[in-house]
Amino acid sequence: MKHILLSLLLLTSLQVWAQDAEKGKALSGTCMACHGMDGNSVNPIWPSIAGQHEKYIERQLHLFKSGERASANMAPMVATLSDQDMKDLAAFFASQTMKLKAADPEMVELGQSIYQGGIKDRNIPACMACHGPTGQGNPLSGYPALANQHAPYTVNELKLYRAGRVIEGSDNPNDKVMAEVAKYLSDEEITAVASYIQGLQKAK
């Protein structure tokens, strides 16, 4: 009997803490104005979050709520979210599909060069070293998926990093790495690599 009760308690606990994409969908109404019904934003200054890694989305929501990642737009959106709400929202948006976009043909050569090979004379590493050759990221290491992200949003983020912004706490060095990399990029290089990322597609 004791083992049965323990099993029931464990099962209940797992049900409470497991991500629920359907509940996340129900909670996503306030997200749609900026990020779209399925996580594909219409306005390119706001990120598309469809298909992004669950843990990455969940972590960003926590950072917005704690104020570590400052945002006048996001702060009121996350203020009332519970930890479970964040898990469910992350599960919903992660289950959606990012819409394919295209790179500016005139910027592909420079953007591809930086993304795939970095800039050696300035010790800038290749973007794909962390984010993968097709921009799918690495959820275990906390590197987000980048493929098909709006170029204007990526440009803005890279410029914020270049200015020295560090979002995440000392327990996650990835953000500091980005700040260190971006500070050596010119406006032209940022625009080119952002355009290239917008056109990246997952290998079939």
C-alpha positions in Angstrom: 0.0 0.0 0.0 2.9 2.3 0.9 4.5 1.7 -2.5 1.1 2.4 -4.3 0.7 5.7 -2.5 4.3 6.7 -3.3 3.8 5.8 -7.0 0.6 7.9 -7.1 2.4 10.8 -5.4 5.2 10.6 -7.9 2.8 10.4 -10.9 0.9 13.4 -9.6 4.1 15.4 -9.2 5.2 14.6 -12.7 1.9 15.6 -14.1 2.1 19.0 -12.3 5.6 19.8 -13.5 5.5 18.4 -17.0 5.2 20.8 -19.8 1.7 21.0 -21.4 1.6 22.6 -24.8 -2.2 22.7 -24.9 -2.2 24.7 -21.7 0.5 26.9 -23.1 -1.6 27.6 -26.2 -4.5 28.7 -23.9 -2.1 31.1 -22.2 -0.5 32.4 -25.3 -3.3 35.0 -26.1 -1.3 37.9 -24.7 1.8 36.8 -26.7 0.1 36.8 -30.1 0.0 40.6 -30.6 3.8 40.6 -30.9 4.9 37.0 -31.6 1.9 35.9 -33.8 -0.6 33.1 -33.2 2.0 30.4 -33.8 5.1 32.2 -32.7 5.9 33.7 -36.1 5.8 37.4 -35.6 4.6 39.7 -38.4 6.7 42.8 -37.4 10.4 42.0 -37.9 11.5 44.0 -34.9 9.9 41.4 -32.7 11.4 37.9 -32.6 9.7 34.8 -34.0 9.9 32.2 -31.3 8.2 29.2 -33.1 10.4 26.1 -32.8 12.8 27.7 -30.3 14.2 25.4 -27.6 11.8 24.9 -24.7 14.5 25.5 -22.0 15.7 28.6 -23.8 12.2 30.1 -23.9 11.5 29.2 -20.3 14.8 30.8 -19.2 14.1 34.0 -21.0 10.7 34.3 -19.4 12.2 33.9 -16.0 14.8 36.6 -16.9 12.2 39.0 -18.0 10.2 38.4 -14.8 13.2 38.8 -12.6 14.2 42.0 -14.4 17.6 40.6 -15.3 16.6 41.0 -18.9 15.0 44.4 -18.9 12.1 45.0 -21.3 9.3 47.5 -20.9 7.2 45.4 -23.3 7.8 42.0 -21.8 7.8 42.9 -18.1 4.0 43.3 -17.8 3.4 40.2 -19.9 5.3 37.9 -17.6 4.5 39.5 -14.2 1.7 37.1 -13.3 3.1 33.9 -14.9 3.9 31.0 -12.6 6.8 28.7 -13.2 4.3 26.1 -14.6 2.9 28.7 -17.0 6.3 29.4 -18.3 6.9 25.7 -18.9 3.6 25.4 -20.7 4.2 28.4 -22.9 7.7 27.2 -23.8 6.3 23.8 -24.7 3.6 25.4 -27.0 5.9 27.7 -28.9 8.6 25.1 -29.2 6.1 22.8 -30.8 5.3 25.3 -33.6 7.2 25.6 -36.9 9.3 28.6 -37.9 8.3 30.1 -41.3 11.1 30.0 -43.9 12.6 33.3 -44.9 15.3 34.4 -47.4 18.6 36.3 -47.1 19.4 39.3 -49.2 21.5 37.9 -52.1 23.8 40.8 -52.0 24.8 40.1 -48.4 25.1 36.3 -48.6 28.8 36.2 -49.3 29.9 38.3 -46.4 27.3 36.9 -44.0 28.1 33.3 -44.8 31.8 34.0 -44.4 31.3 35.4 -40.9 28.7 32.8 -39.9 30.8 29.8 -41.1 34.3 31.0 -40.6 34.3 34.0 -38.3 36.9 36.7 -38.7 40.3 35.4 -37.8 42.3 38.6 -37.7 39.9 39.9 -35.0 39.6 36.6 -33.2 35.9 36.4 -33.9 34.8 32.8 -33.9 32.4 31.3 -36.4 28.7 31.7 -35.4 28.1 28.0 -36.3 30.5 26.9 -33.7 27.8 27.4 -31.1 24.6 27.8 -33.2 25.3 25.0 -35.6 25.8 25.0 -39.4 22.1 25.4 -40.1 21.3 27.7 -37.1 19.5 25.1 -35.0 21.4 25.9 -31.8 22.3 23.5 -29.0 19.6 23.1 -26.3 22.0 21.3 -23.9 24.5 24.1 -24.0 21.8 26.8 -23.9 22.5 28.1 -27.4 19.3 29.2 -29.1 18.1 28.4 -32.6 18.7 31.3 -35.0 17.6 30.0 -38.4 15.0 32.1 -40.1 15.0 34.8 -37.4 14.0 38.3 -38.6 17.2 40.1 -39.7 16.1 43.5 -38.1 15.6 41.8 -34.8 19.0 40.0 -35.0 20.7 43.3 -36.0 19.2 45.0 -33.0 20.3 42.3 -30.6 23.8 42.2 -32.0 24.1 45.9 -31.6 22.9 45.7 -28.0 25.5 43.0 -27.3 28.2 45.2 -29.0 27.2 48.0 -26.7 28.0 45.7 -23.8 24.7 44.4 -22.7 24.8 41.2 -20.7 21.4 39.7 -20.0 22.1 36.5 -18.2 23.6 36.0 -14.8 27.1 34.7 -14.0 25.7 31.1 -13.9 25.4 31.2 -17.7 28.4 32.6 -19.6 26.9 32.4 -23.1 25.6 36.0 -23.0 29.1 37.3 -22.0 30.5 35.4 -25.0 28.1 37.1 -27.3 29.0 40.5 -25.9 32.7 39.8 -26.4 32.1 38.6 -30.0 29.8 41.4 -31.1 31.9 44.3 -29.9 34.3 43.7 -32.8 31.7 43.6 -35.6 31.0 46.6 -37.8 27.5 47.7 -38.8 28.0 46.2 -42.3 29.1 42.9 -40.8 26.2 42.7 -38.4 23.7 43.5 -41.1 25.2 40.8 -43.4 25.3 38.0 -40.8 21.8 38.8 -39.7 20.6 38.6 -43.2 22.4 35.3 -43.7 20.8 33.9 -40.5 17.4 35.0 -41.7 17.9 32.7 -44.8 19.3 29.7 -43.0 17.3 26.5 -43.3 17.4 23.2 -41.5 19.0 20.4 -43.6 16.5 18.0 -45.0 
